[in-house]
């Protein structure tokens, strides 16, 4: 579903849209694992720091593990971005980033208003929002 919408919205071929989605889908599990590892390390660090006499070497070991996981997350994101940009070109990549930025801005406005509905909820807007949300989810935003 998102492939056809991406192809139409960004002027991609079906193959480009399929590959674009695959770039992100193929690494989603690795990215989720790395993010989970960061959360595990944060929790372990918080637990360790409850003790006023925490072992500094143990603290450093946990911080380094969290940093390694952060590097892993960032490298996955960078590899994805470079592969996507190479596939669809800089102009289209900027369009993708702008679409996601618009979604995030809309969500921020809605949160500020304290509601979950956009001011203008025509069917087209709902479809566009659904596409943007799928795109943001795909990109890990």
N, C-alpha and C positions, 0 to 999 in steps of 0.2 A: 504494500500500500504506500509506504513512504517513498519507495523507489520511483513509482510512477509520478507521484507528486513532486519529488525532487527533479525528475527529468523535465517535467512540464514547467515548473517554477523557475529553474535555473538554466533551462535549455540544454540539458545533458542528454546524451544518448541513453538508451536503456542499460547498456553495458556499463557506461560510466556511473550511472546511478547505482547499479548493483554493486559495482566495485567500491564506490564511495561508502555505501552501507557496510560492506564487508570489512573495510579498513577498520571501522569502529567496532563492529560486532565481533570480529576475530580476536580482539584484544580486551574485550569487556571483562572477561573472567580474570585475567591477569591484573587489570586495573582494580577490580573489586578486591582481589586478594591483597594487593599492596596497600590499598586504603584501609582494609581491615587490620592489617599488620600494624599500621600506624596507630590505630585505635587501641590495639592490644598493648602496644608499647606505652602509650599515654596512660592507660589504666595501670599498668605495672609500675610506671614511674610515680603516679599519684599514690599508689599503695605504699611504695617504698618510702616516699617522702612524708608519710604519716609519722614515721619514726624520726625523732629529732636527731638520733645518732645514726642516720642512714649511712651505709657504706658508700663512699664517694666513687670507688671503682665500679661498684654495681650500678650506681646512678649513671656514670659515664657510659658503661656498656649498654644500658637500655637506651640512653639518648642516641648513641651511635647507631643502634639498630633502627630506631625511629627515623634517623636521618637517612640511613640506607634505603628504607622503605619510601621516604619522601623523594629521594633521587629516582627510585624506580618509577614512582607515579609520574613524576615530571618527564622522565625519558619516554614513557609510553605516550604521554600527551604530545610531546614534541615529534616523535616518530609518526604518530597519527596525523598531526597537522601537516608535516612535510609531505607525507604520502598523499594526503587529500589535495593539498595545493598543487602538487605535481600532476595529479590526475585531472583536476578540473580547472587549473589555472588560477592565477592570482586574482583576477577580476571576479570570478565566480566565488572564490574562497572568501573574498571580502564581502560579497553578497550574503553568504552563509553566516559569517560573523555578525553582520548587521541585522539579519533576521533574528538571530539568537539574542543580540543586544536589545532589540525591540521587545522581545518576549520578557526578558528580565526586567526591563523598565516598566512594562505593563504590570507585571507581578508586583513590583515595588509600589507602584501607584495604588494598586488594589489593596495591598497590605496596609498602606498608609490610611486608606479610607476605611479599612476594617471590613471589607466585603470580598466576596469571591467572584463577583460578576463585573464584567466590563461595562462601561457606561452605554455603549452601543453594541448590542449583542445580536446583530443580524446573522443569518445563517452563514454567509460568506465569512464574516469575522470569526465565527465559531470554527469553521473549517480551517481557516488560516491559523487560528490559535492552536488547533489540534496538530496541524503540521509543524508549527513552530515548537510545540511541546515535544513532539516525537523527535524532531531534530535536536533539540536541547538534550533530551534524554540520550539520544544516540551519541552526541558529542561529549556526554558526561558533564554537562553544565548544570 
